[in-house]
Amino acid sequence: IKDVTLPTFMSDVVQASLKVPVLLYFTASWCGPCKQLGPTLNKLVEKAAGKVQLARVDIDKNQQIAAQFGVQSVPTVYAFVQGQPVDAFQ
């Protein structure tokens, strides 16, 4: 589980997704639903034992990344495979 910033985005999400799927999780410290979804995602990723990775983006600290993905509400999760977003949900 990695906390992603603009300088680490390419390596933590795009390049990492060439090896295993990466869930890109947009969250915020003030977000109530995020406090419920976050631990669930953590457990699922741990249970997957390396078959999927979780990359977390704090939208308040990384507004540029959130803007690039058009994130309008949190939590928002994108799935990356082979360097590309393939699915998302809010």
C-alpha positions as CSV (number, residue, x, y, z in Angstrom):
1,I,0.0,0.0,0.0
2,K,1.6,3.2,-1.2
3,D,0.7,6.9,-0.7
4,V,1.0,8.4,-4.1
5,T,2.2,11.9,-5.0
6,L,2.6,13.6,-8.3
7,P,6.4,12.7,-8.5
8,T,5.7,9.0,-7.6
9,F,2.6,8.5,-9.7
10,M,4.3,7.0,-12.8
11,S,6.3,4.4,-10.8
12,D,3.7,3.7,-8.1
13,V,0.7,3.3,-10.4
14,V,1.5,3.2,-14.2
15,Q,4.7,1.2,-14.1
16,A,3.6,-1.0,-11.2
17,S,0.4,-1.9,-13.1
18,L,2.5,-3.5,-15.8
19,K,3.3,-6.3,-13.3
20,V,0.1,-6.6,-11.3
21,P,-3.2,-4.7,-11.2
22,V,-3.2,-1.5,-9.2
23,L,-6.2,0.0,-7.4
24,L,-5.8,3.8,-7.4
25,Y,-7.8,4.9,-4.3
26,F,-8.7,8.6,-4.1
27,T,-9.5,9.6,-0.5
28,A,-9.5,12.5,2.0
29,S,-9.0,12.7,5.8
30,W,-12.5,14.3,6.2
31,C,-14.3,11.7,4.1
32,G,-16.6,9.5,6.2
33,P,-17.3,6.8,3.6
34,C,-13.5,6.7,2.9
35,K,-13.0,5.6,6.5
36,Q,-15.2,2.6,5.8
37,L,-13.9,1.7,2.3
38,G,-10.2,2.2,3.1
39,P,-9.8,-0.7,5.7
40,T,-11.8,-3.0,3.4
41,L,-9.5,-2.3,0.4
42,N,-6.5,-2.8,2.7
43,K,-7.8,-6.2,3.8
44,L,-8.6,-7.3,0.2
45,V,-5.1,-6.2,-1.0
46,E,-3.4,-8.0,1.9
47,K,-5.5,-11.1,1.2
48,A,-4.5,-11.0,-2.4
49,A,-0.9,-11.5,-1.3
50,G,0.9,-9.5,-4.0
51,K,-1.6,-10.2,-6.9
52,V,-2.9,-6.6,-6.7
53,Q,-1.5,-3.4,-5.2
54,L,-3.2,-0.4,-3.6
55,A,-2.1,3.1,-4.3
56,R,-3.7,5.8,-2.2
57,V,-4.1,9.5,-3.2
58,D,-5.1,12.1,-0.7
59,I,-7.1,14.6,-2.8
60,D,-6.3,17.5,-0.5
61,K,-2.6,17.0,-0.8
62,N,-2.6,15.9,-4.5
63,Q,-5.2,18.1,-6.1
64,Q,-3.4,17.9,-9.5
65,I,-3.7,14.1,-9.7
66,A,-7.4,14.2,-8.7
67,A,-8.1,16.9,-11.3
68,Q,-6.4,14.8,-14.0
69,F,-8.8,12.0,-13.3
70,G,-11.9,14.3,-12.9
71,V,-12.5,13.1,-9.4
72,Q,-15.6,15.0,-8.1
73,S,-16.4,12.9,-5.1
74,V,-14.5,10.5,-2.7
75,P,-14.0,7.7,-2.3
76,T,-13.2,7.0,-6.0
77,V,-11.3,4.0,-7.1
78,Y,-9.7,3.3,-10.5
79,A,-8.2,0.0,-11.5
80,F,-5.0,0.1,-13.6
81,V,-3.9,-2.8,-15.7
82,Q,-1.0,-2.7,-18.2
83,G,-0.4,1.0,-17.5
84,Q,-4.0,2.0,-18.3
85,P,-7.2,2.7,-16.3
86,V,-9.6,-0.1,-17.1
87,D,-12.5,0.5,-14.7
88,A,-13.6,2.8,-11.9
89,F,-16.3,3.2,-9.2
90,Q,-17.4,5.9,-6.7
